[in-house]
Amino acid sequence: MGIIPSDVEEQAIQEERLPSAPVTPSAPEHHDKSAKTARSAAIVLGVFALGVTLALGFWLLRLVRRRDRRMARLSQQMELLNHRVGGVEQQSQQFAQQASQAAASAKAAAQQRDEAKQSEETSAAQAQSALQAAASAQQQANQATQKTEEYRKQHEEELQQLQQALGQIAETHRTTLGLVMTLGEKSIRFDFDKAEIKPQYRDILNRIAGILMTLKQYSIYVYGYTDDVGTQGYNLKLSARRAQAVRSSLINAGIKADAITAKGFGKSDPRAKGDTPKARSANRRVEIGIVDSRILTEPLPEK
């Protein structure tokens, strides 16, 4: 920065440029000139110092402003950086939350996988157990079938032997449930409107009882019938008395009472159609049913 000279300094410079006269000044004049020169020098130095001070102040002012601008830029950068850091922290939290959710989902999936595997193993074990149970059940069924077949054969043989033995005493035929023995006009005759068993028929009932006492797991049913004369109610009572008479004779011959059941059917289910004396004599009868005691339903005589 240049320094502008004052009027005094310019005059002093012009005086220095002028040729000096070879005049020898006096002592007072020389003293005044020296004083003026000193003042001029002081003024020049003051002006120079002021200029330097102003220049330094202007330079310092520029430095301060530049520093302020830099600080402002740094502040903006710091604010932007803080904003970015905040965004990064928020994203980091989101990522952490997502990672936590993913970890929880992975844990749940692993748990479901383990449960599915355990369920699969349990199902496989249950299937194996079911197969074993089915095989065991099939084996038991085969054994039961074999036993049933053996029992059927044994039962069939017993019924055949029983039919042959009873058939020698009175008419005996097979039914789906067992045997039915008919005590009619050819074996035991009942008089009209009577239920008493005549003495000559006691031997027949004793022979029947002797055969039936050998049976095991069989039940005996005695059914009484009448002819068509009279009302249904009266004939039901009469047929029941005839059945009870035969039952009592068998019990007296040695068969247990709880093994024999008696029932009357009146004039239903006649053996011979018509109202002739011969037909009515055939219908006045008692039938003995023999069935396996393991059959629960009460059997009816089959024709």
ABEGO torsion letter per residue (X at the ends): XBBBBBAAAAAAAAAAABBBBBBBBBAAAAAAAAAAAAAAAAAAAAAAAAAAAAAAAAAAAAAAAAAAAAAAAAAAAAAAAAAAAAAAAAAAAAAAAAAAAAAAAAAAAAAAAAAAAAAAAAAAAAAAAAAAAAAAAAAAAAAAAAAAAAAAAAAAAAAAAAAAAAAAABBBBBBAAEBBBBBBAAABBBBBGBABBBAAAAAAAAAAAAAAAABBGBBBBBBBBBBABEBAAAAAAAAAAAAAAAAAAAAAAGBBAAABBBBBAEABGBABBEABAAAAAAABBBBBBBBBAABABBBBBBX
